[in-house]
């Protein structure tokens, strides 16, 4: 009987670990406070801590503030650190609060258009 409990416990823990690996930072099916973003230039990067691709954009009318958009959808061909891109889509609030570097803010981004900037 203990073996059955141990197997059940083990299987439940695997399921929980699987859920933990699925990042819940952006709820791309329930966009909170959506804002359309059109033809914005940015640089693609990867955040090791949260294991997510994002694009950083200099905030207009500031000296050194950055907006960091975490992608809901990004094609593999754009998953390159320091790739300059032009993009459009819908930006919306994070589903889970995360810490951002000083001078920057994270939001989510559902991309509708993206192209390379030479």
C-alpha positions as CSV (number, residue, x, y, z in Angstrom):
1,X,0.0,0.0,0.0
2,X,2.9,2.4,0.8
3,X,4.3,1.8,-2.7
4,X,1.0,3.0,-4.3
5,X,1.1,6.2,-2.2
6,X,4.7,6.8,-3.1
7,X,4.0,6.3,-6.8
8,X,1.0,8.6,-6.6
9,X,3.0,11.2,-4.7
10,X,5.8,11.0,-7.2
11,X,3.5,11.3,-10.2
12,X,1.7,14.3,-8.6
13,X,5.0,16.0,-8.0
14,X,6.1,15.5,-11.6
15,X,2.8,17.1,-12.6
16,X,3.5,20.1,-10.3
17,X,7.0,20.5,-11.6
18,X,5.7,20.5,-15.1
19,X,3.3,23.3,-14.2
20,X,6.2,25.3,-12.6
21,X,8.2,25.0,-15.8
22,X,5.3,26.6,-17.8
23,X,5.9,30.3,-17.3
24,X,2.8,32.0,-16.0
25,X,4.1,35.6,-16.3
26,X,1.9,36.4,-19.3
27,X,-1.7,35.3,-19.6
28,X,-1.9,35.6,-23.4
29,X,-5.5,34.5,-23.5
30,X,-6.7,37.1,-21.0
31,X,-5.0,40.4,-21.9
32,X,-5.3,42.9,-19.0
33,X,-5.2,46.6,-20.0
34,X,-4.3,46.0,-23.6
35,X,-2.6,48.7,-25.6
36,X,-1.9,48.6,-29.3
37,X,1.8,49.1,-30.2
38,X,2.7,50.1,-33.8
39,X,6.0,50.0,-35.5
40,X,8.3,50.2,-32.5
41,X,12.1,49.5,-32.8
42,X,13.7,47.4,-30.1
43,X,16.4,44.8,-29.4
44,X,15.7,41.2,-28.6
45,X,17.2,39.6,-25.5
46,X,16.7,36.5,-23.3
47,X,16.2,36.7,-19.5
48,X,17.9,33.7,-17.9
49,X,16.1,34.1,-14.5
50,X,12.6,33.8,-16.0
51,X,13.5,31.8,-19.1
52,X,11.7,34.2,-21.5
53,X,12.5,36.1,-24.7
54,X,11.7,39.8,-24.6
55,X,12.4,43.0,-26.6
56,X,13.8,46.1,-24.9
57,X,12.7,49.5,-26.1
58,X,13.9,52.9,-25.0
59,X,11.0,54.9,-23.4
60,X,10.4,58.1,-25.3
61,X,11.2,61.4,-23.5
62,X,13.4,59.7,-20.9
63,X,17.1,59.6,-20.5
64,X,17.6,55.9,-19.7
65,X,14.3,54.2,-19.0
66,X,13.5,50.9,-20.8
67,X,10.3,49.1,-21.6
68,X,10.7,45.3,-21.7
69,X,8.1,43.4,-23.6
70,X,7.9,39.6,-22.9
71,X,6.6,37.7,-25.9
72,X,3.5,35.6,-26.1
73,X,4.6,34.5,-29.5
74,X,7.9,34.8,-31.2
75,X,9.2,32.9,-34.2
76,X,12.4,30.9,-33.7
77,X,14.1,32.9,-36.4
78,X,14.0,36.0,-34.1
79,X,15.3,34.2,-31.0
80,X,18.7,35.8,-31.2
81,X,20.3,38.0,-28.5
82,X,20.9,41.6,-29.7
83,X,18.8,41.3,-32.8
84,X,17.3,44.6,-33.8
85,X,13.7,44.4,-34.8
86,X,10.7,46.5,-35.8
87,X,7.4,45.2,-34.3
88,X,3.7,45.8,-33.7
89,X,1.2,44.1,-31.6
90,X,-0.8,44.2,-28.3
91,X,0.9,45.1,-25.1
92,X,-0.8,44.2,-21.8
93,X,-0.1,43.8,-18.0
94,X,1.7,40.9,-16.5
95,X,-0.3,38.1,-15.0
96,X,2.4,37.6,-12.3
97,X,4.5,40.4,-10.8
98,X,8.3,40.0,-11.5
99,X,11.2,42.2,-10.6
100,X,12.6,44.3,-13.3
101,X,16.1,45.9,-13.4
102,X,16.1,49.5,-12.2
103,X,14.9,51.9,-14.8
104,X,12.8,49.3,-16.6
105,X,9.3,47.9,-16.7
106,X,8.0,44.6,-18.0
107,X,4.8,44.1,-19.9
108,X,3.6,41.3,-22.1
109,X,3.4,41.4,-25.9
110,X,1.3,39.6,-28.4
111,X,3.2,40.2,-31.7
112,X,1.2,40.8,-34.9
113,X,4.1,41.9,-37.0
114,X,7.9,41.7,-36.7
115,X,10.8,42.3,-39.1
116,X,14.6,42.6,-38.9
117,X,16.3,46.0,-38.8
118,X,19.5,45.9,-40.8
